[in-house]
Amino acid sequence: MITPFALNLRHLRALAAIVAHRNVSAAAEAVSLSQPALTQGLAKLERQLGIPLFLRRTDGVHATPAGLVMAERATAALDHLAKAVRAMGRGGARGFARADLLMTGTQLHAFLSLADAGSFAAASARTGITQPALHRAVRDLEQLCGIALDERTGRGLTITAAGRRLARGIRLAAAEIAAAISEVSPDPGVGTRIAIGAMPLSRALLLPAAIAALMRNEPRVTIDVREGSWRELVEPLRDGAIDLMVGALRDPPPSGLVQEPLFVDRLIVVGRAGHPLLGGPPPTLDDYRRYGWVIGQPDTPLRRHWQRLFEGGPTPAAPLECGSVMVIRGVLGQSDLLTLLSADQVAVEIANGMLALIGALPVHGERTIGLTTREGWRPTAVQTRFLGLLRAAVEDRRLQEIE
């Protein structure tokens, strides 16, 4: 499968011009290429992709459906690069005002590999490119930008603030080009990838159901699930390292992100089977205050729910702060600690008699679960199908609750 960085950026830039002018010569002039160079470049693109992008007719050059997709996605990818260059700030004396117009896929691949790996040696090991070649490509890119992209510190190599902005733009551009390659591939499904950020609740029932349904219909799709808290996943989402997050939504929505509510989840108080609070009348807040709690990390929805639960009175001890449901389950089973969780997250443990529902919350027991994506993100056809399966899994959940 062809990779985004294997495609010539200047030829990708010319696609929109060909669509607009319907003439290769006029498009070549618009992007400062010779007509023979663009003709050869276009032929190479079509060979790499294995599909025609344009049809040559007597009344001009007409884009195929695949050509339109490639042109649109390529334009969006190159816009990400241009925005990243502008965000880096004004370059030095040797920097070019539109450095993005001169960047090559080799340079972008080299620098992103360095940013991800943290050193030239590690980047070389990951990519198979020699260290001198990586170093040369990164330095050429740095000269184009006119600003330092990395620096040596006592702890080793560090990517500068400008370099981090550029790396984000490169990731977003690469994700857009990868989406284009996937959409125009003559072999549907091959090379298609969905990267999902999974917050704790989504991993219990919702996400597995949607993934299983997609894999039954799209067996060649690669699904990459990255687990973590909202705080751990939001920057990879902004960077384009993941396509979407599933879990508790934030209020208000963070800048640059789009949230779609899926359902409202009700929290319960959970403890071990045989907990002292079981078997009697429904526990009160004073009963809950007599026991220690496992609580979420600061600035998480679970933590805020717990704090609001005990507003206006004494706050119980909270000896453990933890975001791992697996760890929480293990600790609860061997202590009298309590915690707040969704019933879905501990449904299996409750059914098996390992944990128990201690009580429902009298107030402040709801949180909205949904999708979080980047502003302007345009899912591929397969990604759109996956989103539909997520929504269908939510509907199935609602029907089960009614029954």
C-alpha positions in Angstrom: 0.0 0.0 0.0 1.3 3.4 -1.0 2.2 5.7 1.9 1.3 9.5 2.0 4.9 10.6 1.9 5.6 8.5 -1.2 3.5 10.9 -3.3 5.0 14.1 -4.7 3.6 17.1 -2.9 4.0 19.4 -5.9 2.1 17.0 -8.1 -0.6 16.7 -5.5 -0.8 20.5 -5.3 -1.4 20.6 -9.1 -4.5 18.4 -8.9 -6.8 21.2 -7.9 -5.4 23.4 -10.6 -6.1 20.7 -13.2 -9.6 20.3 -12.0 -10.2 24.1 -12.1 -8.6 24.7 -15.5 -9.3 21.4 -17.2 -6.0 21.9 -19.0 -2.6 20.5 -18.0 -0.7 23.4 -19.5 -2.7 26.0 -17.6 -2.4 24.0 -14.4 1.3 23.6 -14.8 1.7 27.4 -15.2 -0.5 28.0 -12.1 1.8 25.8 -9.9 5.1 26.8 -11.5 5.8 23.5 -13.2 6.6 22.8 -16.8 3.9 21.1 -18.8 6.1 17.9 -19.4 7.0 17.7 -15.8 3.4 17.9 -14.7 2.3 15.4 -17.3 5.0 12.9 -16.2 4.2 13.6 -12.5 0.5 13.0 -13.1 1.2 9.7 -14.9 3.4 8.6 -12.0 0.6 9.5 -9.5 -1.9 7.4 -11.4 0.6 4.4 -11.5 1.2 4.7 -7.8 -2.5 4.8 -7.0 -3.4 2.2 -9.6 -6.4 4.2 -10.9 -6.9 7.0 -13.4 -7.4 10.5 -12.0 -8.2 12.3 -15.2 -9.7 11.5 -18.6 -8.3 13.3 -21.6 -11.0 14.4 -24.1 -11.2 16.8 -27.0 -12.8 19.4 -24.8 -10.2 19.2 -22.1 -9.1 17.1 -19.1 -11.8 15.9 -16.9 -11.4 14.6 -13.3 -12.6 11.1 -12.6 -14.4 10.6 -9.2 -11.1 9.4 -7.8 -9.4 12.5 -9.2 -11.9 14.8 -7.5 -11.4 13.0 -4.2 -7.6 13.2 -4.5 -7.7 16.9 -5.5 -10.0 17.8 -2.6 -8.1 15.8 0.0 -4.7 17.0 -1.3 -5.8 20.6 -1.0 -6.9 20.0 2.6 -3.6 18.3 3.4 -1.5 21.1 1.9 -3.7 23.7 3.8 -2.7 21.9 7.1 1.0 22.4 6.1 0.5 26.0 5.2 -1.3 26.7 8.5 1.5 25.0 10.4 4.2 27.1 8.8 2.2 30.3 9.6 1.8 29.1 13.2 5.6 28.6 13.5 6.0 32.4 13.4 8.2 34.5 11.2 11.2 32.6 10.0 14.8 33.8 10.2 16.8 35.6 7.5 17.0 32.4 5.5 13.4 31.4 5.9 11.0 31.3 3.0 7.6 33.0 3.4 5.9 30.0 1.8 8.2 27.3 2.9 5.3 24.8 2.6 5.4 25.2 -1.2 9.0 23.8 -1.3 8.7 21.0 1.2 9.2 17.4 0.0 7.6 14.2 1.3 11.1 13.0 2.1 11.7 16.0 4.4 8.3 15.7 6.1 8.7 11.9 6.6 12.2 12.4 8.1 11.2 15.2 10.5 8.0 13.5 11.7 10.0 10.3 12.3 12.4 12.3 14.4 9.6 14.0 16.3 7.9 10.7 17.1 11.1 8.7 17.9 12.9 11.4 19.9 16.3 10.8 18.3 18.0 10.3 15.0 19.1 6.8 16.0 15.6 5.7 17.0 14.1 7.3 13.9 16.6 5.5 11.7 15.8 2.1 13.4 12.1 2.7 12.9 12.2 3.8 9.3 15.2 2.0 7.9 16.6 5.3 6.6 20.2 6.0 7.5 21.0 8.6 10.1 22.9 10.8 7.7 20.0 10.8 5.3 17.6 11.7 8.0 19.8 14.4 9.4 20.3 15.9 5.9 16.5 15.9 5.2 15.7 17.5 8.6 18.3 20.2 8.2 17.1 21.0 4.6 13.6 21.4 6.0 14.9 23.6 8.9 16.7 25.8 6.4 13.4 26.2 4.4 11.6 27.2 7.5 14.3 29.5 8.7 13.8 28.4 12.3 15.2 25.7 14.6 13.0 22.6 14.6 15.0 20.7 17.3 17.7 21.4 19.8 20.2 19.6 22.0 19.7 19.7 25.7 21.2 18.0 28.7 18.6 15.3 28.3 19.1 14.8 24.6 17.3 16.0 21.6 14.1 18.1 22.0 11.7 19.3 19.4 11.2 23.1 19.6 7.8 24.8 19.9 8.0 25.6 16.2 8.9 22.1 15.4 5.9 20.8 17.4 3.6 23.0 15.4 5.1 21.8 12.2 4.9 18.1 13.3 1.2 18.6 14.0 0.6 20.0 10.6 2.5 17.2 9.0 0.5 14.5 10.9 -2.8 16.2 9.8 -1.6 16.4 6.2 -0.5 12.8 6.2 -3.8 11.7 7.7 -5.7 13.6 4.9 -3.6 12.1 2.1 -3.9 8.6 3.7 -7.7 9.0 3.7 -7.5 10.0 0.0 -5.4 6.9 -0.9 -7.9 4.7 1.0 -10.9 6.2 -0.7 -9.6 5.9 -4.3 -8.0 2.5 -3.9 -9.2 0.0 -6.5 -9.1 -2.7 -3.8 -11.6 -1.4 -1.1 -10.7 -1.9 2.5 -7.0 -2.6 1.9 -4.9 0.0 3.7 -7.9 1.5 5.4 -7.2 2.4 9.0 -9.3 3.8 11.8 -7.5 5.1 14.9 -9.8 5.4 17.9 -9.2 7.0 21.3 -11.1 5.0 23.9 -11.9 6.4 27.3 -12.8 4.0 30.1 -16.6 3.8 29.7 -16.5 3.3 25.9 -14.3 0.2 26.3 -16.9 -1.7 28.3 -19.7 -2.3 25.8 -20.2 0.4 23.2 -16.9 0.3 21.4 -16.4 -3.5 21.3 -19.9 -3.9 19.7 -19.2 -1.4 17.0 -15.7 -2.7 16.2 -17.0 -6.3 16.0 -19.8 -5.2 13.6 -17.3 -3.4 11.4 -14.9 -6.2 11.2 -17.7 -8.6 10.1 -18.3 -6.4 7.1 -14.9 -4.9 6.5 -12.4 -7.7 7.4 -9.4 -6.0 5.8 -9.7 -2.7 7.7 -7.1 -2.1 10.4 -8.5 -0.7 13.7 -6.1 0.9 16.1 -7.5 1.5 19.6 -5.6 3.7 21.9 -6.8 3.6 25.5 -6.5 6.5 27.9 -8.1 9.4 29.7 -9.5 12.4 28.0 -6.3 14.3 28.9 -4.1 11.6 27.4 -6.0 11.4 24.2 -7.0 15.0 23.3 -3.6 16.1 21.9 -3.2 12.9 19.8 -6.7 13.8 18.4 -5.7 17.3 17.6 -2.5 16.0 16.0 -4.3 13.6 13.7 -2.7 10.6 15.4 -6.2 9.4 16.2 -9.4 10.0 14.2 -12.0 10.2 17.0 -12.5 9.8 20.7 -15.3 7.9 22.4 -16.2 8.7 26.0 -17.4 11.4 28.4 -17.9 14.8 26.8 -16.6 18.1 28.1 -18.7 21.1 28.9 -18.1 23.5 27.2 -16.6 21.7 24.1 -12.9 22.5 23.8 -11.8 24.8 21.0 -11.1 23.2 17.7 -13.1 20.0 18.6 -16.6 18.9 17.8 -18.7 16.8 20.2 -21.7 14.6 19.4 -23.7 13.2 22.4 -24.6 9.6 22.1 -26.3 8.8 25.4 -26.5 9.9 29.0 -24.9 7.5 31.5 -25.9 7.1 35.1 -23.3 6.6 37.7 -23.6 4.2 40.6 -21.8 3.6 43.8 -19.8 0.3 43.6 -18.1 -1.8 46.2 -17.2 -5.4 46.8 -19.7 -8.2 47.2 -20.4 -8.5 50.9 -19.7 -4.8 51.6 -21.0 -3.7 55.0 -23.4 -1.2 53.4 -25.3 -4.1 51.6 -28.3 -5.8 53.1 -29.7 -2.8 55.0 -31.7 0.3 54.0 -30.5 2.4 51.1 -27.3 4.1 52.1 -27.3 7.8 52.8 -24.6 10.4 52.2 -23.5 10.0 55.8 -23.2 6.3 55.3 -21.0 6.9 52.3 -18.8 9.3 54.3 -17.8 6.5 56.7 -15.8 4.7 54.0 -12.8 5.6 51.9 -13.1 6.2 48.2 -11.3 5.5 45.0 -11.7 8.7 42.9 -10.7 10.0 39.5 -7.8 12.2 38.7 -8.2 16.0 39.1 -10.2 17.7 36.4 -12.0 14.6 35.2 -15.8 14.2 35.1 -15.8 11.4 37.6 -13.8 13.5 40.1 -16.2 16.4 39.7 -19.2 14.2 40.2 -17.7 12.8 43.4 -17.0 16.3 44.6 -20.5 17.6 43.9 -21.9 14.5 45.6 -20.5 15.6 49.0 -20.9 19.4 48.6 -22.2 21.1 51.7 -20.9 18.6 54.1 -17.8 16.6 55.2 -15.8 15.0 52.4 -14.8 11.4 52.9 -11.3 10.1 52.7 -10.0 9.3 49.2 -6.8 7.3 49.7 -6.6 6.3 46.0 -6.7 8.4 42.9 -6.9 6.2 39.8 -8.1 6.3 36.2 -7.7 2.6 35.5 -10.9 0.7 35.7 -9.0 -2.6 35.9 -7.0 -1.4 38.9 -10.1 0.0 40.6 -11.9 -3.3 40.2 -9.1 -5.2 41.8 -8.8 -2.8 44.7 -12.6 -2.8 45.4 -12.7 -6.5 45.5 -10.2 -6.7 48.3 -11.2 -3.7 50.5 -14.2 -1.8 51.8 -13.4 1.2 49.5 -16.2 2.7 47.3 -16.1 4.4 43.9 -18.3 5.9 41.3 -18.6 4.0 38.0 -21.0 3.4 35.2 -23.0 0.2 35.5 -21.7 -0.8 32.1 -18.1 -0.7 33.3 -18.7 -3.3 36.0 -21.7 -5.3 34.6 -19.6 -8.5 34.2 -18.2 -8.2 37.8 -21.6 -7.6 39.3 -23.1 -10.4 37.3 -20.4 -12.8 38.5 -20.7 -11.7 42.2 -17.3 -10.1 42.4 -18.6 -6.5 42.9 -22.0 -5.1 43.9 -24.2 -2.1 43.4 -24.1 -0.3 46.7 -26.6 2.4 45.7 -27.7 4.9 43.1 -26.7 8.6 43.5 -29.3 10.9 45.0 -28.0 13.8 42.8 -25.3 14.6 40.2 -25.2 11.1 38.8 -25.3 11.7 35.1 -22.6 12.3 32.4 -22.9 12.5 28.7 -21.1 10.0 26.6 -20.3 10.7 23.0 -17.9 11.2 20.1 -15.2 13.9 19.9 -13.6 14.8 16.5 -11.6 17.6 15.1 -13.3 20.5 13.5 -13.2 20.0 9.7 -12.5 16.3 9.9 -14.0 14.4 7.0 -14.3 10.7 7.6 -13.7 8.2 4.8 -16.5 5.9 3.7 -15.3 3.2 6.0 -15.0 5.6 8.9 -18.5 6.9 8.2 -19.8 3.3 8.4 -18.0 2.9 11.7 -19.7 6.0 13.1 -23.0 4.6 12.0 -22.3 1.3 13.8 -21.4 3.2 17.0 -24.8 5.0 16.8 -26.5 1.7 16.1 -24.8 0.2 19.2 -26.2 3.1 21.3 -29.7 2.4 19.9 -29.4 -1.3 20.8 -28.4 -0.3 24.3 -31.4 1.9 24.6 -33.7 -0.9 23.4 -32.2 -3.3 25.9 -32.8 -0.8 28.7 -36.5 -0.5 27.7 -36.9 -4.3 27.6 
